Amino acid sequence: MVSTAAARTVIGIIGNVISFGLFMSPIPTFTQIVKRKAVEDFKPDPYLATILNCAMWVFYGMPFVHPDSILVVTINGIGFFIELAYVSIFFIYSPWIKRRKMLIVLLIESIFFATVVLITLLVFHTTISRSYFVGILCIIFNIGMYTSPLTVMRLVIKTKSVKYMPFTLSLANFCNGIVWAIYALLKFDPNVLIPNSLGALSGLIQLILYATYYRTTNWDNDDTSSTRRAEVQMSDV
């Protein structure tokens, strides 16, 4: 009989692999940016948001905040540096006005994160209270990121076309949510369970939309601007 701890570790490793795939999914976008040496219509907002989200989850997984969460730390630590690389590419190929905005956002995020760390360590003195405080913030950020594809889903319903909603990314989002929800259930952790259950639901809705509108999609019609909008919104992991 496999122990709950062993099963949780296996599920967490699977979740790490799927999440890593999601973090790597915007690579085609950044390959295009590097080749053209310009960010064009792409926006750094999702990647700036993901940097803070990953930093918060890494902090949440620290032993003095929420013990026995090393697999949460590993994938979000990796994600943090991947997103930092994406933002760096944006910074290199953006005009100064966009660079300034990015620096301001990063400064605000750094101040916010430092404030959260100080409050957690100075005000809360047990792992239960620290987990509750940091976990609530992580839930808020994760829900925001999982609901980001809503704009693309609205576009799918409006146009009756799934051309700009990548199937593999929708499937990966669904699987990612399911795996991390199971991980959270094996050693009940509502802070991981709530956002990932919503993520699984979001991914399921995307898959249903894909099945519904696949036949009505005009795959020959090319709209570069719509493609760019979809890539930016769907790349938020």
C-alpha positions as CSV (number, residue, x, y, z in Angstrom):
1,M,0.0,0.0,0.0
2,V,1.4,3.4,-1.1
3,S,1.5,5.9,1.8
4,T,-0.3,9.3,1.5
5,A,3.1,11.0,1.8
6,A,4.6,9.0,-1.1
7,A,1.5,9.5,-3.3
8,R,1.6,13.3,-2.5
9,T,5.3,13.4,-3.6
10,V,4.6,11.6,-6.9
11,I,1.6,13.9,-7.6
12,G,3.7,16.9,-6.7
13,I,6.5,15.9,-9.1
14,I,3.9,15.4,-11.9
15,G,2.6,18.9,-11.1
16,N,6.1,20.3,-11.3
17,V,6.5,18.8,-14.8
18,I,3.2,20.2,-16.1
19,S,3.8,23.6,-14.5
20,F,7.2,23.7,-16.0
21,G,5.7,23.1,-19.4
22,L,3.3,26.0,-18.8
23,F,6.1,28.3,-17.8
24,M,7.9,27.4,-21.0
25,S,4.9,27.8,-23.2
26,P,5.6,31.5,-24.1
27,I,8.9,30.7,-25.7
28,P,7.6,31.0,-29.3
29,T,6.4,34.5,-28.4
30,F,9.9,35.5,-27.1
31,T,11.6,33.9,-30.0
32,Q,9.6,36.2,-32.3
33,I,10.5,39.2,-30.2
34,V,14.3,38.4,-30.3
35,K,14.2,37.7,-34.0
36,R,12.4,41.0,-34.8
37,K,14.3,42.9,-32.0
38,A,11.1,44.5,-31.0
39,V,8.2,43.8,-28.6
40,E,5.6,45.1,-31.0
41,D,2.1,44.6,-29.6
42,F,3.1,42.1,-26.9
43,K,2.7,43.3,-23.3
44,P,4.9,42.3,-20.3
45,D,2.0,42.6,-17.8
46,P,1.3,38.8,-17.5
47,Y,5.0,38.0,-16.9
48,L,5.4,40.8,-14.4
49,A,2.4,39.5,-12.5
50,T,3.7,36.0,-12.6
51,I,7.1,37.0,-11.1
52,L,5.2,38.3,-7.9
53,N,2.9,35.3,-7.9
54,C,5.9,32.9,-8.0
55,A,7.8,34.8,-5.3
56,M,4.7,34.6,-3.1
57,W,4.3,30.9,-3.5
58,V,8.0,30.3,-2.8
59,F,7.7,32.3,0.4
60,Y,4.5,30.3,1.3
61,G,6.4,27.0,0.9
62,M,9.2,28.0,3.2
63,P,9.3,25.7,6.3
64,F,8.7,28.6,8.7
65,V,5.5,29.5,6.8
66,H,4.0,26.3,5.6
67,P,6.1,23.1,6.3
68,D,6.3,20.2,4.0
69,S,5.8,22.2,0.8
70,I,9.1,21.7,-0.9
71,L,7.6,20.8,-4.3
72,V,5.6,24.1,-4.2
73,V,8.9,25.9,-3.6
74,T,10.8,24.1,-6.4
75,I,8.5,24.8,-9.3
76,N,7.7,28.3,-8.3
77,G,11.4,29.0,-7.8
78,I,12.1,27.8,-11.3
79,G,9.1,29.7,-12.6
80,F,10.4,32.9,-10.9
81,F,13.7,32.8,-12.8
82,I,12.0,31.8,-16.1
83,E,9.6,34.8,-15.8
84,L,12.5,37.0,-14.9
85,A,14.2,36.0,-18.1
86,Y,11.1,36.8,-20.1
87,V,10.8,40.3,-18.5
88,S,14.5,40.9,-19.2
89,I,13.9,40.2,-22.9
90,F,11.0,42.6,-22.8
91,F,13.2,45.2,-21.2
92,I,16.0,44.8,-23.8
93,Y,13.7,45.2,-26.8
94,S,11.3,47.9,-25.4
95,P,11.5,51.6,-25.8
96,W,12.5,53.7,-22.7
97,I,8.9,54.6,-21.9
98,K,7.9,50.9,-21.5
99,R,11.1,50.2,-19.7
100,R,10.3,52.9,-17.1
101,K,6.9,51.4,-16.5
102,M,8.4,48.0,-16.1
103,L,10.9,49.3,-13.5
104,I,8.1,51.0,-11.6
105,V,6.0,47.8,-11.5
106,L,9.0,45.8,-10.4
107,L,9.8,48.3,-7.7
108,I,6.2,48.2,-6.4
109,E,6.2,44.4,-6.4
110,S,9.5,44.3,-4.5
111,I,8.1,46.7,-1.9
112,F,4.9,44.8,-1.6
113,F,6.8,41.4,-1.2
114,A,9.2,42.8,1.3
115,T,6.2,44.2,3.3
116,V,4.5,40.8,3.3
117,V,7.7,39.1,4.5
118,L,8.2,41.6,7.3
119,I,4.5,41.4,8.4
120,T,4.6,37.6,8.3
121,L,7.7,37.3,10.4
122,L,7.1,40.1,12.9
123,V,3.3,39.9,13.4
124,F,2.6,36.2,13.1
125,H,4.5,33.7,15.2
126,T,3.1,30.3,14.3
127,T,3.1,28.4,11.0
128,I,-0.7,28.1,11.1
129,S,-1.2,31.9,11.3
130,R,1.6,32.6,8.7
131,S,0.2,30.0,6.3
132,Y,-3.3,31.6,6.6
133,F,-2.0,35.1,6.0
134,V,0.3,34.4,3.1
135,G,-2.0,31.7,1.7
136,I,-4.9,34.2,1.4
137,L,-2.7,36.5,-0.6
138,C,-1.5,33.6,-2.8
139,I,-5.1,32.6,-3.5
140,I,-6.0,36.1,-4.6
141,F,-3.0,36.2,-7.0
142,N,-3.6,32.7,-8.4
143,I,-7.3,33.3,-9.0
144,G,-6.4,36.4,-11.0
145,M,-3.9,34.5,-13.1
146,Y,-6.2,31.5,-13.7
147,T,-9.1,33.8,-14.8
148,S,-6.9,35.8,-17.3
149,P,-8.0,33.6,-20.2
150,L,-11.6,34.9,-19.8
151,T,-11.1,37.5,-22.5
152,V,-10.0,34.8,-24.9
153,M,-13.0,32.6,-24.0
154,R,-15.3,35.6,-24.7
155,L,-13.6,36.0,-28.1
156,V,-14.2,32.3,-28.8
157,I,-17.9,32.6,-28.1
158,K,-18.2,35.9,-30.0
159,T,-16.4,34.6,-33.2
160,K,-17.4,30.9,-32.8
161,S,-13.8,30.2,-33.5
162,V,-11.1,28.5,-31.4
163,K,-8.2,29.5,-33.7
164,Y,-6.7,31.9,-31.1
165,M,-7.2,29.6,-28.1
166,P,-4.5,26.9,-28.2
167,F,-5.8,23.5,-27.4
168,T,-2.5,22.2,-25.8
169,L,-2.4,25.2,-23.5
170,S,-6.0,24.8,-22.4
171,L,-5.4,21.1,-21.8
172,A,-2.2,21.8,-19.8
173,N,-4.1,24.4,-17.7
174,F,-6.8,21.8,-17.0
175,C,-4.3,19.0,-16.1
176,N,-2.2,21.4,-14.0
177,G,-5.2,22.5,-11.9
178,I,-6.4,18.8,-11.4
179,V,-2.9,17.6,-10.4
180,W,-2.3,20.4,-7.9
181,A,-5.8,20.1,-6.5
182,I,-5.2,16.4,-5.8
183,Y,-1.8,17.3,-4.3
184,A,-3.6,19.7,-1.9
185,L,-6.3,17.1,-1.0
186,L,-3.8,14.4,0.0
187,K,-2.6,16.6,2.8
188,F,-5.4,19.1,3.1
189,D,-4.2,22.5,2.1
190,P,-7.0,24.9,1.1
191,N,-4.6,27.6,0.0
192,V,-3.4,25.3,-2.8
193,L,-6.8,23.6,-3.4
194,I,-9.0,26.6,-3.9
195,P,-7.1,28.4,-6.8
196,N,-6.2,25.2,-8.5
197,S,-9.7,23.8,-8.4
198,L,-10.8,27.1,-10.1
199,G,-7.9,26.6,-12.5
200,A,-9.1,23.1,-13.4
201,L,-12.7,24.5,-13.9
202,S,-11.3,27.3,-16.1
203,G,-9.4,24.7,-18.2
204,L,-12.4,22.4,-18.5
205,I,-14.6,25.3,-19.8
206,Q,-11.9,26.1,-22.4
207,L,-11.9,22.4,-23.5
208,I,-15.7,22.4,-23.7
209,L,-15.5,25.6,-25.8
210,Y,-12.9,24.0,-28.0
211,A,-15.1,21.0,-28.6
212,T,-18.1,23.2,-29.2
213,Y,-16.6,25.6,-31.7
214,Y,-13.9,23.4,-33.4
215,R,-16.2,22.7,-36.4
216,T,-17.1,26.3,-37.0
217,T,-13.5,27.6,-36.9
218,N,-12.1,29.1,-40.1
219,W,-8.5,27.9,-39.9
220,D,-7.5,29.6,-43.2
221,N,-8.3,33.2,-42.1
222,D,-5.3,34.8,-40.6
223,D,-5.5,37.8,-38.2
224,T,-2.0,38.7,-36.8
225,S,-3.3,41.2,-34.3
226,S,-5.8,38.7,-32.9
227,T,-3.1,36.1,-32.6
228,R,-0.9,38.4,-30.7
229,R,-3.7,39.3,-28.2
230,A,-4.5,35.6,-27.7
231,E,-0.8,34.7,-27.1
232,V,-0.4,37.4,-24.5
233,Q,-3.5,36.5,-22.6
234,M,-3.1,32.7,-22.8
235,S,0.6,32.8,-21.8
236,D,-0.2,33.9,-18.2
237,V,0.4,30.8,-16.1
